[in-house]
Amino acid sequence: MTGTTRNITVGGTRRRFVAFDPPGPVSAIILSLHGSRSTAAGQIRLSRMQRLSERANALVVFPQAIVPIGSGFEWDLDGDMGYLSQLVDELRSHYPTPQDRVCITGMSGGARMSCQFGAAQADAVAMVGAVAGLRGPGSRPLSRPVPVVAFHGTADRINPYSGSRTARWDESVPEAAQRWAAANRVSLQPSEIAVSASLRRTTYGVEGRTGEVTLWTADGAGHTWPGGRLGLVLGMFLGRTTKEIDASDETWAFAQRHSTEP
């Protein structure tokens, strides 16, 4: 399966993304944003979300940030809003879907960017998927409830599950989930299910209903994509990857549960 590298011009700057077109009519548009120090190609290898182009007839798009850091790039939470807004508008105009909204997902810094975009552009977003980077929606009211699914390991040393004192990471992951629930106006009393000894699911609201916020917590897992693949060296640095759930497949299942929302 091979994607095509494409470009759009935003404010005089050429911006790059990789797209995987489905074999049939487009059922959904999915954006998958790479983490800091990574690239669109890195996110393709990590998440393998491109599989959904054939399995689900989804148009799967991997945008790339432009701010260089290390051997890759990082997202500018404010500066990249224009790029993603224009990209989403162009995708929606060229690929009509039943819901006419996009699913936006990401890893780490890409998850933070997805959260920011989802909160600011709620009318254009079907759902947000955040892996190892869930952040709250901020203080501004949402134009509509945005379903959110998140995945995080308790042994994540890059973005600690319990938060840190940095401006970038000043709330815990459970606090961020609860803030999304508050913004979506669903119950702040979650239901929690222990799926296994090391995996639990916390849900605000009702599964499959408007405003649902679900957090998957993997005990002992690191700064990783559940079900993803890391090389030996990266695995030693970033920590254990849980194989009890596949974040790409579960994100798609979550998106399907919310595909008929007004």
Secondary structure, DSSP 8 states (H G I E B T S, - for coil): ---EEEEEEETTEEEEEEEE--SSS--EEEEEE--TTB-HHHHHHHH-TTHHHHHS-EEEEEE---EEETTEEE--TTTTHHHHHHHHHHHHHHS--SS--EEEEEETHHHHHHHHHHHHTGGGEEEEEEES------SS--SS---EEEEEETT-SSS-TT--SSSTT-S-HHHHHHHHHHHHT--SS-EEEE-SSSEEEEEES-TTSTT-EEEEEETT--SS-TT----HHHHHHH-----SS-HHHHHHHHHHHTTT--
